[in-house]
Amino acid sequence: MRMQKWMLPLEPRLSPASEVQGKKEKKKKKKKKFLVVLIQADQENHKQAKESKYYSALEEAAAQVAKETDPQREYAFYHVPYTEEIWRGSLPAMLELTHFPCVMMFDMNEKLYYNLLLSESGEDGAHRIMTFVRDPGKPYVRSEVLEVPEDNAGNEVRATNVEAFQSSSPESCDKGVIDKVVLFQVKWCIHCKRALKVFEEASRSRLNSTDVDFFKLDCDRNDCYPKVFNLPPGALDKLPQVVAFPCKGRPIVYGGYRSVPHILNWLNSFM
């Protein structure tokens, strides 16, 4: 795949007399690096993509950034057009992107990324990209695209994603009462597969006697940042992990043995 790239000029070479001072300055201020990527889908060919208003907007924004940017910030601009169907291992699929064209900005220092959807008209595109580059807003959080949510119907443990999870809290509930339990896992992990079987059996045991909802969340397809789930740092460093979410209260991380009786006793202790 051919990509177009613009890089800001490199810093001038320091003279030998100033190299020591330069090294000290580098220790004080680490240059911030950003990747800005225009992603287009359903393009006939690369020529068509390059002639689009979005590509022109990216070129204009790149030229403007090169003139105005802080010397401590370095930007690289890429153009990634897709002429064939987006496949599972591609960048948009890995980021769970569904709307195009869009611009993704990657903060290489903080390991965060940001998303900007471009309008179909493409009007004022360069200005929007420039505004986005200067102030990208909240970091983008991957949320798995659940292609057939109907598959969840009748299942004791339902698949969820970050977006659905954040909007699933009931408006009215008794404070402190657990209304959902989530198994954070990845599909390829053998320990996660075993934990899921136990979790499913535990959910069947509680299905007719409680209002607690059981969910599974794939941390390969979702960004499982602890902050997103109001969890302490490092809470999801090791998977699988079972977490109970009380209504209007702080989440409770399960730290016991992963067996049906142990999980049920743990849940019952909060009822």
N, C-alpha and C positions, 0 to 999 in steps of 0.2 A: 504494500500500500504506500503510495507516494504522499508525503506530507510536506507542507510548506512551513518554513520556520524563520522567524526573525529573532535575532538576539541583540540586546543592547551592547554598545561598545565595551570592550574589556577595560579594566582600570589601566592607566599608564604604568609602565614598568618603573619601579622605584629605583633611584640611584643608590649605589652601595652605601653612601653616607647616611641615607635615610631609611635603609631597609630595617634596621633595628627598631627605629621609631615606628615604622610601618607595622612590624610584627606586634608591637605593643598595642597599636590601635586596633588591629584585627582581633586581639584577645578581648578588647573592651567592647567592640561592636562587631557582631557577626552579621555578615550581609544576608539579608532576607531574599530568598529565591522563590519565584512563583512561575507556575506553568499555566498558560491560558489556552484552552482548547475549544475550537469551534467544531461541533459535531453535527453532521447532516446525514439524513437517512433518505432512502428511496431516490437516489440520484441516478440519472441515466448513464452518466460517465463522469470522469474527473474534470473534463473540460467544462461541462455544464455547471458543475459545482463551483469551479473557479470563476466562472462568469456571473455567479449569483450576487445579489445585493448583500448577502450576509458575508461573503468573502471580502467584498469591497469594504464593508464596515469594519471587518477584522483588520484589514490592511491599514485603514485610516487610524483605527485605535492604536495599532502597534506603532505607527509613525509618531502619533501624539505622545504616547507613553515614553518613547525614546527621547523626546525633547523635554518632557516635564518631570520625569520620575526622579525621586530621591536617589542620590548615588549609592545609598545603602540598600536599595531595593533593585533586584534584577529580575526581569521578566523574559520569558520565552513564549512565543506565540506559535501555535500549531493549528493546522487545518486537517480534519479527519472526516472525509466524505465516504459514505457507504453506498456502493452501487449494487450490492446484493443484500439479501435478507440478513438481518443482524443475528448472529449465532451466539450461542450460550457463552463461549469463551471470549467474546469481543468486549471492548471497553464499555460500551453502553449497557450491555447485558450484565456485566460484573457490577456496574454502578446502579443497576435496577432502574435505568432511565426508560421512560415511555413516551416522552414528548420531545419533538424535534421541530426545527433546529434549536440547539441550546449551546450555551457556553459554560464550560466547567473551568473553575480556577483552583489549582492545587497549591496550597501553602506547603512548600517542601521542608520548612523549618518546624512548623507546628504539627505537621502530618494531618492537616484538615483540608476539606475541599468544599467548594461553594458552587451553586448552580444558578444560572440565569436562563430563563426561557425567552426566546426571541419571538416577536409577533410575526404573523404571517405576512403582514404588509412590509415588514423590514424597514419601515420609516424610522429615521433618527437612530439607526442601529449603532453607529460609531459612538454617538453620545451615550447611549445606554450601556454599551460595553465599557466605556471610559468611567462612567459613574459606578458601575459594578466593580471594576478593578480597584478604584479608589476606596470604595466602602462596600464590600460584598455582603454585609449583613450577617445573619446567623449561618453557621456551618450547615452544609447539606448532610442529612442522615439517610443512609440507604434503608429502604423499606421494601422487603420482598414483594414482587408482583405475584399475588395469589391468583393464578389463572382461572381456576374453577373453584370458587369459594363454596359452591353447592356440595362439594365433596365433604365438607365439614358436617353437613346435616346428618344427625343420627350418631355421630362419633362422640365418644366420651371425652377424648382429648382432641381439641380443635386446633388447627394450625392458625397462627396469627402472625402479624407483622408489626413493625414499630408504629406505623401510622394507625392501624386498627387498634392497637393496644392503647395508645395515647387517647383515643376517643371512646374507649369502651367503659370508662368509669361511670357508674349510675349517678344521675343527678341527685337522687335522694336515697340515702342509706344510713344505717346506724354506724356511728363513728367507732372504729376499732374492730368491726366485724369483718372477717376475711371474706371477700367476694370473688377472688380469683387466685389461682396458683399457677405459676408458669415454670415449665422445664426449659431452661436455656441449654441448647445442644447443637451439635453439628452432625450431619447425616453419616459422615464417613467414620466417625469415632465409635469403636466397639463398646467402650464404656457408656457412651450416650445411647447406643442401641439397647443395651441391657437396662439402663435407667428408664428408657421410654416404655419398655414392657412392664416394668414395675409400676411406673406412673399410670399407665393405662389400666392396670388391674386395680390400683388404688382408686382411680376415678370411677370405675364400675362399682366398686364397693360403696362409694359415697353417692352415687348418682341419684338414688331415690330418697335420700335422707338429708340432703343439704342443698343450699343455693349456691354453693361454691362452683365456679367454672374452672375447668382444667384446660390449660393451653400449652402448646409447644411452640418454641420460637427458634428458628434456624439462624445461628450466628455466623454462618457462611454467607447468607443472603440478606442479613440485616446488620446494621452497625450497632452492636451491643455495648454501647458506651454506658458505663454505670450511671453517669449523670442523667442520661435520658430516662432511666427508670428510678431515679431518686435513690440510688444505691451508693455506698461508700466506694472510693477508689480501690480498684483491685478485686472487687466482689465477683467479677465475672472473668477473672484471669484464667481460672481453671474450670473446664466443663467436663461433665454435665453439672448443672447447678439448679436446685429447686428453690424458688422464692415465692413466699406468700405475700399478697398485697391486701392489707386491711383497708377498709373504707376510710378515707381522710386521715390515714396514718402512715407511718414509715414502713417500708417493706421489711420482711423478716426472712433472712437467709437460713435455709435448712442446713444444719451441720452434722446431722446424725447418719446412721447407717441406712443405705438405700434399700429398704425392704418395705413391703406393703404394710405390715403391722406397725413398723416404726414411723412411717410417714403418716398413717392414719392417727396414731396416738399423738403425734406432733400437732396435727391439725385440730384434733379434738381438744387439745390443751388450750386452744384459743377460742373455743366455742362457748 
